[in-house]
Amino acid sequence: MFLVTGATGGLGRRIVRLLQERELTVRAFVRLMSNYAELENRGAEIFIGDLSNDRDIQKAVQNVQYVVSAHGGDSESANYRANIELIDRSLDSGVQHFVFVSVLGVDRGYEDAPVFKAKREVEKYLQNSGLSYTILRPAGFASNLLPLAEQFRRTGTYLLIGDPQSRTSIISTDDLARIAIASVFVEGAKNQILPVGGPEVLQRQEVPQIFGRVFDREPILINPPLLAFDGIRNVVGLFNPKVRESLGTLRALLANEYFCTPAEVDRIESLFNLKLETLENFLRRYVSN
């Protein structure tokens, strides 16, 4: 049996769907107020719990062979403490393999980005835990662009903060779900840290151009400088220092490049025997005129 945390998120939901399509048993860790009806209707075992509750985690890993940690969030509890407890209880319960979805660039030392710091510490803890593991470092989820695509459909505008020539290689979230599952079975993925990105290295300004092709309209690009974001963040920080701190992760994402090299892409395609999907193809499958 698989345990999937973050099972109602963009990645977790796809992982659960694929597992069920392949007739593999899966326990979906969900919050009480989340939208998990689709997963339940598909036959997933639903575990309602709170990742901040150690007892819930202990119960969730019982009789589980494989864990995929796919939950996100901005809090230290979600990104660090819950994963540490999940690793410890997986070890106690005899879990055979643990897949942790981290983020590309987590090892660059972004001191002002709490999510990066937390995920890097989880990586190190997992490596030293004694569990068999795979750590995936995606360059960014294509599914995160779907709300922006819908906004573009309505308005034709695209907000791009910072350097438009900054590079990225956004991974199809469906491909990432396939890779997360396959990591359990592919020997070459065990005890590895794997950068995962799409097959193309894109400048960020190319994303609205892709939207334009998908929706057959000329994009209107709004491109405020990163200094504008910093100004807003500093003002917010005067009234709410915690919000300012949480925005540090977003700033790191806006200010830096996240892409995989051709060699890294080739390695993923060879290791998992798949052809990675382009961002444009992903968008065309999910949105239409």
C-alpha atoms as one frame of an Amber mdcrd trajectory, in Angstrom:
protein
   0.000   0.000   0.000   1.027   3.588  -0.762   0.459   6.489   1.615   0.205
   9.848  -0.164   0.258  13.072   1.830  -1.052  16.228   0.197  -3.486  13.935
  -1.607  -5.898  16.698  -2.608  -3.176  18.988  -3.984  -2.241  19.414  -7.622
   0.443  16.726  -7.472  -0.981  14.456  -4.785  -4.355  14.119  -6.498  -2.643
  13.033  -9.712  -0.515  10.490  -7.849  -3.600   8.955  -6.233  -5.429   8.808
  -9.572  -2.522   7.075 -11.283  -2.136   4.549  -8.488  -5.798   3.664  -8.743
  -5.656   3.428 -12.524  -2.847   0.900 -12.045  -4.905  -0.949  -9.408  -2.362
  -0.244  -6.670  -3.775   0.279  -3.189  -3.448   3.800  -1.839  -4.250   5.596
   1.387  -4.867   9.296   0.847  -3.976  11.523   3.799  -6.458  14.421   3.687
  -7.749  17.184   5.923 -11.369  17.026   7.078 -12.410  20.174   5.214 -10.570
  19.356   1.973 -12.276  18.226  -1.213 -11.553  14.491  -1.248 -14.860  13.128
  -2.638 -13.356  12.341  -6.055 -10.553  10.272  -4.504 -13.010   8.409  -2.298
 -15.310   7.721  -5.251 -12.374   6.278  -7.169 -11.780   3.810  -4.351  -8.882
   5.325  -2.435  -8.729   4.641   1.277  -9.292   8.025   2.888  -7.374   8.863
   6.057  -8.654  12.075   7.605  -6.019  13.658   9.778  -3.780  16.575  10.561
  -0.088  16.502   9.678   0.622  18.583  12.760  -0.720  15.732  14.907   1.928
  13.079  15.586  -0.669  10.462  16.482  -2.427  10.910  13.135   0.868  10.358
  11.312   1.599   7.254  13.376  -1.799   5.785  12.484  -1.519   6.740   8.818
   1.706   4.788   8.179   0.428   1.515   9.622   0.570  -1.358   7.075   2.075
   0.953   4.442   4.966  -0.124   2.218   5.559   3.124   0.324   5.204   6.777
   1.335   5.023   9.723  -1.060   5.316  13.043   0.758   3.660  15.442  -1.671
   2.206  18.017   0.699   3.223  21.651   0.589   2.477  24.821   2.496   4.337
  27.829   3.831   4.457  26.825   7.478   7.418  25.313   9.258   5.060  22.662
  10.634   4.018  21.457   7.180   7.422  21.578   5.549   9.658  20.394   8.361
   8.094  18.984  11.481   5.440  16.877   9.728   7.991  15.351   7.370  10.423
  14.546  10.189   7.651  12.775  12.079   6.561  11.027   8.890  10.100   9.767
   8.310  10.474   8.549  11.894   7.145   6.734  11.949   7.839   5.231   8.498
  11.076   3.818   9.848   9.288   2.387  12.892   6.589   0.810  10.706   8.946
  -0.857   8.247   8.141   1.313   5.221  10.152   0.029   2.265  10.659   3.278
   0.343  10.045   6.988   0.985   9.610   9.510  -1.841  10.035  13.149  -0.833
   9.014  15.938  -3.193  11.408  18.805  -2.518  12.173  21.765  -4.801  14.907
  22.653  -7.266  17.396  25.103  -5.756  16.837  23.909  -2.197  20.594  23.467
  -1.747  21.522  27.026  -2.758  21.342  28.465   0.755  18.460  30.915   0.368
  18.437  32.047   3.996  15.388  34.262   3.501  13.219  31.452   2.084  11.686
  29.350   4.887  10.232  26.667   2.605  13.615  26.094   0.946  15.377  25.869
   4.297  12.803  23.450   5.723  12.849  21.166   2.699  16.643  21.047   2.654
  16.726  20.027   6.308  14.158  17.296   5.586  16.314  16.069   2.711  19.326
  15.735   5.001  17.299  14.029   7.714  15.870  11.529   5.219  19.316  10.751
   3.797  20.580   9.909   7.282  17.451   8.080   8.452  18.272   4.605   7.194
  15.171   4.531   4.990  15.373   3.727   1.296  14.473   7.020  -0.376  14.132
   9.094  -3.514  14.253  12.883  -3.337  12.686  14.693  -6.283  13.531  18.342
  -6.922  11.008  19.707  -9.437  11.651  23.014 -11.190   8.008  24.063 -10.834
   4.602  22.442 -11.393   2.835  23.086 -14.700  -0.498  22.737 -12.883   0.308
  25.894 -10.901  -0.025  27.826 -14.165  -3.591  26.676 -14.834  -5.231  29.493
 -12.785  -3.006  32.001 -14.611  -4.070  30.447 -17.903  -7.736  30.914 -17.025
  -7.082  34.519 -16.070  -5.270  35.010 -19.371  -8.232  33.513 -21.205 -10.477
  36.193 -19.645  -8.194  39.221 -19.804  -5.281  38.519 -22.138  -2.913  39.838
 -19.444   0.020  38.138 -17.759   1.783  39.459 -14.652   5.507  38.710 -14.664
   7.451  40.126 -11.725  11.200  40.460 -12.175  13.578  39.542 -14.981  11.620
  38.304 -18.038  14.740  36.546 -19.359  15.147  34.433 -16.229  15.095  30.748
 -17.175  12.864  27.905 -16.028  11.986  24.349 -17.045   8.530  23.707 -15.641
   7.643  20.031 -15.268   4.321  18.542 -16.360   2.602  17.680 -13.078   1.359
  14.459 -14.674   4.928  13.474 -15.535   6.023  14.281 -11.994   3.257  12.053
 -10.610   4.429   9.188 -12.834   8.024   9.702 -11.719   7.051   9.782  -8.039
   5.315   6.414  -8.334   8.017   4.853 -10.508  10.705   5.930  -8.015   9.467
   3.176  -5.720  10.122   0.474  -8.306  13.093   1.724 -10.351  16.332   0.522
  -8.788  18.355   3.417 -10.219  16.138   5.934  -8.410  16.787   4.538  -4.952
  18.809   6.692  -2.556  19.082   9.395  -5.213  18.408  13.132  -5.387  16.900
  13.815  -8.805  16.364  17.264 -10.350  13.185  17.092 -12.432  12.275  19.645
 -15.083  10.491  19.856 -18.391  12.256  19.140 -21.688  12.600  22.832 -22.600
  14.551  25.600 -20.913  12.243  28.599 -21.245  12.700  32.253 -20.497   9.894
  33.381 -18.211   8.705  35.804 -20.905   8.013  32.794 -23.145   5.236  31.553
 -20.848   2.737  34.296 -21.857   3.733  33.654 -25.479   2.718  30.020 -24.992
  -0.562  31.196 -23.470  -1.044  33.384 -26.526  -0.651  30.410 -28.864  -2.961
  28.223 -26.783  -5.729  30.845 -26.712  -4.922  32.465 -30.062  -4.583  35.985
 -28.721  -1.776  38.483 -28.288  -0.569  38.590 -24.677  -0.436  41.822 -22.702
   2.627  41.518 -20.493   2.731  43.429 -17.203   6.317  43.356 -15.937   6.947
  45.254 -12.674  10.501  45.073 -11.335  11.410  42.910  -8.366  12.009  46.152
  -6.426   8.252  46.760  -6.538   7.651  43.398  -4.870  10.312  44.201  -2.267
   8.627  47.496  -1.493   5.250  45.871  -0.944   6.840  43.135   1.156   8.602
  45.659   3.372   5.414  47.651   3.928   3.495  44.482   4.806   6.308  43.541
   7.180   5.762  46.685   9.213   2.327  45.394  10.186   2.848  41.626   9.999
   6.451  40.367  10.244   5.329  36.739   9.809   3.790  37.489   6.415   6.965
  39.278   5.377   8.963  36.199   6.352   6.682  33.851   4.427   6.997  36.046
   1.338  10.734  35.317   1.368  10.109  32.009  -0.390   8.107  33.721  -3.126
  10.883  36.278  -3.545  13.445  33.501  -3.966  11.241  31.966  -6.656  10.880
  35.298  -8.462  14.526  36.326  -8.206  16.295  33.170  -9.358  16.455  30.665
 -12.200  15.116  27.127 -11.882  15.866  24.838 -14.788  17.325  21.412 -15.475
  20.201  20.889 -17.859  19.773  18.736 -20.984  21.883  16.063 -19.286  19.535
  16.040 -16.281  16.507  15.784 -18.566  18.121  12.913 -20.475  18.845  11.131
 -17.214  15.210  11.328 -16.082  13.857  10.204 -19.445  16.289   7.284 -19.571
  15.866   6.252 -15.937  12.074   6.228 -16.043  11.656   5.303 -19.719   9.433
   8.251 -20.609   9.370  11.279 -22.872   8.809  14.419 -20.838   5.905  16.612
 -21.882   6.338  20.227 -22.955   4.563  22.996 -21.068   2.536  23.924 -24.148
   1.270  20.382 -24.591   0.311  20.179 -20.915  -1.663  23.439 -21.145  -3.431
  22.376 -24.336  -4.621  19.189 -22.614  -6.145  21.114 -19.720  -7.496  24.298
 -21.291  -9.322  24.888 -24.522 -10.974  27.675 -26.452
